[in-house]
Every structure is written in structure tokens, then in C-alpha cells.
Amino acid sequence: MKFYEKVKKFFRKYRNSNENNIDYENAKTILKNEKKAVLIDVRSPQEYREGHLEGSINIALYDLERNIEQLAEKKEDTIIFYCQSGNRSRRALQILKEHGFHNVFQIEGGLDNLK
């Protein structure tokens, strides 16, 4: 691994030590064990079509706030967001928290962290 990639991985791991960040393995465990858990890809529909995590649904970040009422019935459910790098999923998490959701998480570092 090149030095730059090691540094990038280090900062990705420690840049956001937030309890709402989880790794993909923990996300899979939650999705397997909790009946009311949902995995949401907040990338664009085009990005989603090009490849996504199994079992995920696509709600693009730019549509999330406009359509927040669609998720209102899932306010008590566990919601896990992901995107490519973690930036959009972090914003999605903030939006839901602002609307009273409590069981929201993001896969830290997004799909880039899974490679």
C-alpha cells in the first residue's frame, strides 16, 4: 500500500469518532438481527444502478429532505445510510436527527472504505 493510501485510510478511520458511525460488518449484523432495520443508499439513482450493497434501497440525498414524510413511519426503526465516501450519508444522518429520528447510523467511509 502506498504511503498516501495509508495516510488516507488512517484519517478516514479517525476523522469522525461519532457513535453513529459503524463499519460494514456491524451494519450487516444489525440488518440481520433487527426486523425493523433498513439500509439506504443516498447516492444518485445512476450511481445506485451502477452497483449497490445487497438489500439497500435508494433515496438520493437531494430527495431525502423533500420526502422526509415517507420515512416518518420508520421513526423508531434502525436506519443505516451509506454513500460513496461518507459525506452524503453523514448529511442524511444529520437531516434525520433534525427530524427526531434516533436510531440512525452511517457506514463510516462509505463504499470507498469497503475496497
C-alpha positions as CSV (number, residue, x, y, z in Angstrom):
1,M,0.0,0.0,0.0
2,K,1.4,3.4,-1.0
3,F,2.1,5.9,1.8
4,Y,-0.6,8.3,0.6
5,E,-3.2,5.5,0.8
6,K,-2.1,4.6,4.3
7,V,-2.4,8.2,5.4
8,K,-5.8,8.5,3.7
9,K,-7.1,5.3,5.4
10,F,-5.8,6.5,8.8
11,F,-7.7,9.8,8.5
12,R,-10.8,8.1,7.2
13,K,-10.8,5.8,10.2
14,Y,-10.3,8.6,12.9
15,R,-11.7,11.7,11.3
16,N,-15.2,11.1,12.8
17,S,-15.3,9.2,16.0
18,N,-19.0,9.6,16.3
19,E,-21.2,6.9,17.9
20,N,-23.4,7.0,14.8
21,N,-20.6,5.7,12.6
22,I,-20.4,1.9,12.2
23,D,-18.4,-0.3,10.0
24,Y,-19.9,-2.6,7.3
25,E,-19.7,-5.7,9.4
26,N,-21.7,-4.1,12.3
27,A,-24.2,-2.9,9.7
28,K,-24.7,-6.4,8.4
29,T,-25.2,-7.7,11.9
30,I,-27.8,-5.1,12.7
31,L,-29.6,-5.7,9.4
32,K,-29.6,-9.5,10.0
33,N,-30.8,-9.3,13.7
34,E,-33.2,-6.4,13.7
35,K,-36.6,-6.9,12.0
36,K,-37.1,-3.1,11.6
37,A,-33.8,-2.1,10.1
38,V,-33.3,-0.6,6.7
39,L,-30.2,0.1,4.6
40,I,-30.4,3.3,2.5
41,D,-28.0,4.3,-0.3
42,V,-28.1,8.1,-0.6
43,R,-26.2,8.3,-3.8
44,S,-27.8,9.3,-7.1
45,P,-30.1,6.8,-8.9
46,Q,-27.4,6.5,-11.6
47,E,-24.7,5.6,-9.0
48,Y,-27.1,3.1,-7.4
49,R,-27.8,1.4,-10.8
50,E,-24.0,1.0,-11.3
51,G,-23.8,-1.0,-8.1
52,H,-25.0,-1.1,-4.6
53,L,-25.0,-3.1,-1.4
54,E,-27.3,-6.0,-1.3
55,G,-30.7,-5.3,0.4
56,S,-30.3,-1.5,0.1
57,I,-32.9,0.9,-1.2
58,N,-32.1,4.1,-2.9
59,I,-33.2,7.5,-1.7
60,A,-30.8,10.2,-3.1
61,L,-29.7,12.8,-0.6
62,Y,-31.3,15.6,-2.6
63,D,-34.6,13.8,-2.3
64,L,-34.4,12.8,1.3
65,E,-35.4,16.1,2.9
66,R,-38.1,16.8,0.4
67,N,-39.6,13.3,1.1
68,I,-38.9,13.0,4.8
69,E,-42.6,12.3,5.4
70,Q,-42.2,8.9,3.6
71,L,-39.8,7.9,6.3
72,A,-41.9,9.2,9.2
73,E,-43.4,5.8,9.8
74,K,-39.9,4.4,10.2
75,K,-39.0,6.8,13.0
76,E,-38.5,4.0,15.6
77,D,-36.7,1.7,13.1
78,T,-33.0,1.4,12.7
79,I,-31.8,3.3,9.6
80,I,-28.3,2.8,8.2
81,F,-27.1,5.2,5.4
82,Y,-24.2,4.8,3.1
83,C,-22.8,6.6,0.1
84,Q,-19.5,6.6,-1.8
85,S,-17.2,8.3,0.7
86,G,-19.4,9.1,3.8
87,N,-20.1,12.7,3.1
88,R,-23.6,12.4,1.8
89,S,-24.5,9.7,4.4
90,R,-23.3,12.0,7.2
91,R,-25.6,14.8,5.9
92,A,-28.5,12.3,5.6
93,L,-27.9,11.2,9.2
94,Q,-28.0,14.9,10.3
95,I,-31.2,15.5,8.4
96,L,-33.0,12.6,10.1
97,K,-31.7,13.6,13.6
98,E,-33.1,17.1,13.0
99,H,-36.5,15.5,12.3
100,G,-36.5,13.4,15.5
101,F,-35.0,10.1,14.4
102,H,-32.8,8.5,16.9
103,N,-31.7,5.1,15.6
104,V,-29.7,6.3,12.6
105,F,-26.2,5.3,11.6
106,Q,-23.9,5.6,8.7
107,I,-21.3,3.2,7.3
108,E,-18.1,5.1,8.0
109,G,-16.2,6.0,4.9
110,G,-18.9,4.7,2.6
111,L,-18.2,2.3,-0.2
112,D,-14.6,3.7,-0.5
113,N,-13.9,2.2,2.9
114,L,-15.0,-1.3,1.7
115,K,-12.5,-1.6,-1.0
